Amino acid sequence: MRSRNTNILQGFVLLTGIVYIVIGLSFFASPYRVFKIFSAGSSARAPIVVDYEGSGIAGKAYDGVDMSEDDWLKQIVNDEIISPLYYIFRIFAVFLLVGGLAMIMPLFDPLRYRGLIYYNGLIFPAVAALAVFKFMYSQRAINMEIAAAAGRDGAIWQEGHMVMTALGIIFIILCLLNAAGLVITTKQAHEGKE
């Protein structure tokens, strides 16, 4: 019979697997709809390239035209840079889905698959969360440089990054839960007990 601490660890592992599966399926099925849900506060606008006050610095502004899902998909297919990124993104969504399915194995034998818990439940979400926040910070810094070079006081900061913030927070929470589960079962793992 498994101990209470092992059951807690398995609960965290199960939660992690379910979250990975849901996120992976959602982003694989329709990244546009997921981003649309998280960016409900900001409307989807068509990007246009503008030259800020003749400074020679090009940036993106948004006109008031709402784009449908079909318009976005046509834009993805026709853009030689965005198209590969979109499909690689969907491949990584499948990778996350498979990672979630792999979290089923520690439910049967948490001692044997402890390494999988370290990788899938601790290392991956920690690195993913750090990368998300680093990318957001660097994007903000680039936008502020563009605004400063154009002689504007305020930053040109896109507000549609709620999905990135939410994913970063989810990954941090999963990392902390799995870390707690691994810590409370460390003694049992050294003794070879479940």
C-alpha positions as CSV (number, residue, x, y, z in Angstrom):
1,M,0.0,0.0,0.0
2,R,1.3,3.4,-0.9
3,S,1.9,6.1,1.7
4,R,0.1,9.4,2.1
5,N,3.1,11.3,0.8
6,T,3.3,9.2,-2.3
7,N,-0.4,9.8,-2.9
8,I,0.2,13.5,-2.7
9,L,3.0,13.3,-5.2
10,Q,0.8,11.2,-7.5
11,G,-1.9,13.8,-7.2
12,F,0.5,16.5,-8.3
13,V,1.8,14.3,-11.2
14,L,-1.8,13.6,-12.3
15,L,-2.6,17.4,-12.2
16,T,0.5,18.1,-14.2
17,G,-0.4,15.5,-16.8
18,I,-3.9,16.8,-17.2
19,V,-2.8,20.4,-17.6
20,Y,-0.2,19.4,-20.2
21,I,-2.8,17.4,-22.1
22,V,-5.3,20.2,-22.0
23,I,-2.8,22.9,-23.1
24,G,-1.3,20.7,-25.8
25,L,-4.7,19.7,-27.2
26,S,-6.0,23.3,-27.1
27,F,-3.0,24.8,-28.9
28,F,-2.8,22.0,-31.4
29,A,-6.5,22.2,-32.3
30,S,-6.6,26.0,-32.8
31,P,-3.9,28.3,-31.5
32,Y,-5.9,31.2,-32.9
33,R,-8.9,30.4,-30.6
34,V,-6.7,30.1,-27.5
35,F,-5.0,33.4,-28.2
36,K,-8.4,34.9,-28.9
37,I,-9.8,33.8,-25.5
38,F,-6.8,35.3,-23.6
39,S,-6.8,38.5,-25.6
40,A,-10.5,39.2,-25.1
41,G,-9.7,42.5,-23.6
42,S,-7.7,43.7,-26.6
43,S,-9.3,43.5,-30.1
44,A,-7.5,41.7,-32.9
45,R,-6.3,44.3,-35.4
46,A,-4.6,44.1,-38.6
47,P,-0.9,44.9,-38.3
48,I,0.4,47.7,-40.6
49,V,4.0,48.8,-40.9
50,V,4.5,52.5,-40.2
51,D,7.5,54.8,-40.2
52,Y,7.4,56.8,-36.9
53,E,7.6,60.5,-37.7
54,G,10.0,60.1,-40.6
55,S,12.7,58.7,-38.3
56,G,13.4,55.7,-40.5
57,I,12.4,53.3,-37.7
58,A,9.7,50.9,-38.8
59,G,7.3,49.4,-36.4
60,K,3.9,48.0,-36.2
61,A,0.7,49.9,-35.5
62,Y,-2.8,48.6,-35.5
63,D,-5.6,49.9,-37.5
64,G,-9.2,49.4,-36.6
65,V,-9.9,46.4,-38.9
66,D,-10.9,43.2,-37.1
67,M,-9.6,40.1,-38.8
68,S,-11.5,36.8,-38.8
69,E,-9.9,33.4,-38.2
70,D,-9.9,32.8,-41.9
71,D,-8.0,36.0,-42.5
72,W,-5.4,35.1,-39.9
73,L,-4.9,31.6,-41.4
74,K,-4.5,33.1,-44.9
75,Q,-1.9,35.5,-43.5
76,I,-0.1,32.5,-41.9
77,V,-0.1,30.5,-45.1
78,N,1.2,33.4,-47.2
79,D,4.0,34.6,-44.8
80,E,7.3,32.8,-45.3
81,I,8.4,33.5,-41.7
82,I,5.2,33.1,-39.8
83,S,4.1,30.0,-41.5
84,P,7.0,27.7,-40.3
85,L,6.7,29.3,-36.8
86,Y,3.0,28.5,-36.7
87,Y,3.5,24.8,-37.7
88,I,6.5,24.4,-35.3
89,F,4.3,25.8,-32.6
90,R,1.7,23.2,-33.3
91,I,4.4,20.5,-33.2
92,F,5.5,21.7,-29.8
93,A,1.9,21.6,-28.7
94,V,1.9,17.9,-29.6
95,F,5.1,17.5,-27.7
96,L,3.4,18.9,-24.6
97,L,0.4,16.6,-25.1
98,V,2.8,13.6,-25.3
99,G,4.6,14.8,-22.2
100,G,1.2,15.0,-20.4
101,L,0.4,11.4,-21.5
102,A,3.8,10.3,-20.2
103,M,2.9,11.5,-16.8
104,I,0.6,8.5,-16.5
105,M,3.6,6.2,-16.0
106,P,4.6,7.6,-12.5
107,L,1.1,6.9,-11.4
108,F,1.7,3.1,-11.6
109,D,5.3,3.1,-10.3
110,P,6.4,6.4,-8.8
111,L,9.7,5.0,-7.6
112,R,10.8,3.7,-11.0
113,Y,9.6,6.8,-12.9
114,R,10.9,9.4,-10.4
115,G,13.4,10.7,-13.1
116,L,10.4,11.4,-15.4
117,I,8.8,13.4,-12.6
118,Y,12.0,15.4,-12.3
119,Y,12.2,16.1,-16.0
120,N,8.6,16.5,-16.9
121,G,7.3,18.0,-13.7
122,L,10.2,20.0,-12.4
123,I,12.9,20.9,-15.0
124,F,10.6,21.4,-18.0
125,P,8.1,23.8,-16.3
126,A,10.9,25.7,-14.6
127,V,12.8,26.3,-17.8
128,A,9.5,27.0,-19.7
129,A,8.4,29.6,-17.1
130,L,11.8,31.3,-17.1
131,A,11.9,31.4,-20.9
132,V,8.4,32.8,-21.1
133,F,9.2,35.7,-18.8
134,K,12.6,36.3,-20.4
135,F,11.0,36.5,-23.9
136,M,8.3,38.9,-22.6
137,Y,10.9,41.1,-21.0
138,S,13.1,41.2,-24.1
139,Q,10.0,42.0,-26.3
140,R,9.1,44.9,-24.0
141,A,12.7,46.2,-24.1
142,I,12.7,46.1,-27.9
143,N,9.4,48.0,-28.0
144,M,10.6,50.6,-25.6
145,E,13.8,51.2,-27.7
146,I,11.6,51.7,-30.8
147,A,9.5,54.2,-28.9
148,A,12.5,56.0,-27.6
149,A,14.2,56.2,-31.0
150,A,11.0,57.6,-32.4
151,G,10.9,60.3,-29.8
152,R,7.8,59.1,-28.0
153,D,7.4,59.2,-24.3
154,G,5.3,56.1,-23.9
155,A,6.3,52.6,-24.8
156,I,4.7,50.9,-27.7
157,W,3.9,47.8,-25.7
158,Q,1.5,45.2,-27.0
159,E,-1.1,44.3,-24.5
160,G,-2.0,40.9,-26.0
161,H,0.5,38.9,-23.9
162,M,-2.0,37.6,-21.3
163,V,-1.6,34.0,-22.7
164,M,2.1,34.2,-22.1
165,T,1.7,35.4,-18.6
166,A,-0.9,32.8,-17.8
167,L,1.3,30.0,-19.2
168,G,4.3,31.2,-17.2
169,I,2.2,31.3,-14.0
170,I,0.8,27.8,-14.7
171,F,4.3,26.4,-15.3
172,I,5.6,28.0,-12.1
173,I,2.8,26.5,-10.1
174,L,3.3,23.0,-11.6
175,C,7.0,23.2,-10.9
176,L,6.5,24.2,-7.3
177,L,3.8,21.5,-6.7
178,N,6.0,18.7,-8.2
179,A,9.1,20.0,-6.3
180,A,7.0,19.8,-3.1
181,G,5.9,16.3,-3.9
182,L,9.4,15.2,-4.7
183,V,10.8,16.7,-1.5
184,I,8.2,15.0,0.8
185,T,8.9,11.6,-0.8
186,T,12.7,11.9,-0.8
187,K,13.2,9.8,2.3
188,Q,10.9,7.0,1.0
189,A,12.7,7.0,-2.4
190,H,16.1,6.5,-0.7
191,E,14.6,3.6,1.3
192,G,13.1,2.1,-1.9
193,K,9.5,2.4,-0.6
194,E,6.5,3.8,-2.4
